Amino acid sequence: MSIVFSKIPIPRIRLTLFTCVVCGRMSRADSPGRESMQCHRCGATWRARAMVLGVLQSFGYSNTSLKDAREDWSIRGLGTSDDIKIAKQLVNKFDYVNTYYHKGPKLDLTNVDPQWRECAQFVVCSDVLEHVPPPTHSALEGLFSVVASGGAAIISIPYTTAETTIEFYPELERYEVQGNQVVWHDSNGVQHVDDNPEFHGGAGQTLAFRVWSLAKFEEALLRAGFSRIERVNFSKSFGVPPLVSGDAILIARK
């Protein structure tokens, strides 16, 4: 009696090889995603690499990783709760300091301390502006005030391509986080309870207040005072390929 073994196909994981724009080393990752595609060397995600690529492009650096970029201590940079994976690399290249909403060195974009005004040639603001309570113009004007003349803010936000921004708490007057609920009042004094609020990872203010319309967000940046808005040119070879959605990284120049 002969025994026939059937061949069961084994699915293959498609790996992408790239030179990580953060650490400068060859890395590999599986399917691209905004919060995935981690560099197996330094741990930087797609979004972290995209922000570093934006910093480099804002100063005209081309075809180089952050690791291989020349040091320039005349360039002052500021982070707004930046990922530690990129913060520890930026501090080795520029006069850079990372700030936080909940601890020192503290920066509240809705109420900027005078010490931070016009202090930085570049400001990294990654997935922060969906977390600021309304009115949003306060935070955008605060961000503008931190950037020095001729400098730029490198910004990422979760966004929609719809014409209008989706506010989770329309006409918000005040709110309180109570456990897993958000109790909030609108401008008419009506109380609402959100039993399924959206919190994002990280310390400090992590409650999400909105999903921005990308078009409206760019308009709001210009109203806040920025002179022009550019898009970061993605680079597959540096581990920042275009994604199907949610992949716009902006350079807002002052």
N, C-alpha and C positions, 0 to 999 in steps of 0.2 A: 504493500500500500504506500503510495506516495503522498506526501503532505505538501500542499501548495500554500505558501505564505503570500497573502495579499499585501501590496505596497500601499501603505496609507500616506498620502502626501503630508509633509510637515510644513506648516506655514512659515514663511521666511519673514523676518523683521527687516524692513528696508532701512539701512543706516545711511545717514548723510554725513559725509566727511567735510570738515571746514576748518579754517584757521580762526580760532576764537578771537574776536576783535578786542576782548578784554584782556585775556592772559597771553595772547600771541602764540598759543600752542595748538598743534593739530588735535582736533577732537572729533567725536562722532555722536550722533543723536538720532533718535527715530523720528516719527512723524512730527512736522513742525506744529507748534502751537504757541499762543501768546505767553502763556505761563509755563510752558514746558520746553522741550528741545534743549535740556540742560547740557552745558559743557561738562564732559565727564572729568575734566581737569580742575576747573575752578568753580564749577557749579552754577555759572551764570545762565539765566534763562534767555529765551528769545528777547523778552522785553528789556532785560538788563543790557544785553548786547546792543539792542536798538538805541537805547539812550546814550551809550558810550559812542556809538557810531554818529549820533546826532551832535554830541560835543565835539568830536573830531572834525566833522563836516562844517560846523559853525565857525571854525578857525581855519578852514581851508586845508586841513590835513587830508591827504588822499593816499589810498593804497598802503595804509599802515595800520597796525593794531595800536592800542593804547600802550602796550608794553614797549613797542618799538618807537613810539613817538618821542620826540626830544622833550626833555624837561624844560619848563618855562615858568619860573617862579614869579614872573611879572604878571602872570594871568591869575586873577582871583576868581575862584569858583565857589559856588554855594549849592549844597544839596538840601532838599526838603524831604527829610525822612528817607534818604536814598537807601537802596539795598546795600548791605554791608559788603557784598561781593564786589560792587563797583566802587564804593566809597574808599575802600582800602587801596584800590589801584589809582584812583584819581588823586589821592593825597600824595602819591609818589611822583606825580608829574606836574602838578599845579599847586598854587597857594589856595588850597581847597579846604572847606570845613563843611561837615554835614550838620544840619540843624534838625530839630524835632518839635512837634507840637506839644508834647506832654512832659518834656524834660529839657535840661540845658545841654548844649546851647539852644535856646528856644526861639522859634520863629512862628508867629501867628500871622498868616497872610491877610487876615481880616483886620488886624490891628498891629501894623508893623512898627517895631521899636526903631527909633531914629538911628541906632547903631548900624542897622542893616540897609539903610537907604542908599541906593546907587553904589553899593559896595562890591558888586561882582560883575565880571565880564561875561560869565555864563552862570545860569541857574538851572539846575536839573529839577524838574517838577513832574514826577512820574506817578500817575494815577492818584493824584491828590485832590484835584479840583471837583471831583464828583462827591467829595466828602465835606465840602464847606457848606454851612447852612446859608440859605438865602438871606439877603440879596447877593447874588453871585458877583456883581460888579465890585463889591468891596474887596474880595480876594483877588480878582483879576487886576484891579488897580494897585493892590498891595504887591502883587508879583511884579508888575511893571515898575514900581517904585524901587524894588531891590536891584534891578538890572542897571548897570552903569551905562552911560551914553555910549552908543556903538556896540553894546553887548547884546546878548541873546538869551532867551529862555528856551530850553529844550523840554518839550511837554508831551506827555502821553495821557490819554483818557480812554476809558471804555466809551464807545459812541454808537449812535445809530445814524443811518443815512437818511432818516426821515427829515421832514422839513422843520419839525419842532422838537425841542428838548422835552423829555419825559420827566416831569417833577413828581417824585413819590409823595410829597406832602405839599400840595398846591396851596398857595397863599399862607404858608406857614408863619405863625406868629411866635410860638414857643413850643418846646418839646421836652420830654424827659424819657430817658431809657430806663425801663423798669423790668429787670430780668431779661426775658426774651421778647418783650413788648416795647413798642414806642407809643407813648401817650402824647398826643399833640393837639394843639389848638390852632384853628385857622384865624384869619383876620377878622372874622365875624364873631369870634369867641366860641365857636362850636368845637366841642371836644371829639377827637377821633382816637381809635386804638388800632394800631397796626400789629397784628398778631404774627406777621411773617416779615419782619424787617430784614433788609439786606446788609450784612456786615461783611467787610472784607478783612483779610488777614493783616496782622501787624498791630503794633501798640499805638496808643493815642486815639485820635478820632477816626473810627473805622466804619461808622454808620454811613451808608450811601444815601444821598439825597436825590440823585437824579441819574439819568443816562442822557448825556449831551447829544444834541444834534450837531454833527460835525460842522455843517455850514453855519449854524447859529453860533457855535463856539468860536470859529474863526472870525466872524463878525464882531463878537464880544471882545476878542483880543484887540482888534483894531480900535474899537470904541474906548478900550482901556488906555490906549496911547501907543501901542506898538505900530511901527511904520510899515512892516510887511511880514507876511507869513510864508514860510517855505516848507516843503515836505522833505524829510530825510530820504535820500536815495538808498534803497536797500541794496544789500550785497550778499549774495548767496555764498560767495567764497569766504566771507567773514562770519557766517552763521546767522545772517539776518535776511532770509529770503522773504519775498512778499507772501502774506498769508491770504486766505480766502476772504476774511473779514477782520475788522478791528485792528488794522495794521498801520494806520496813519500815525506817524511820529512827526511833530511839528517843531519848527525852529521859528520862534517869534522874535524878530529883530527890533531893537529900540533905535 
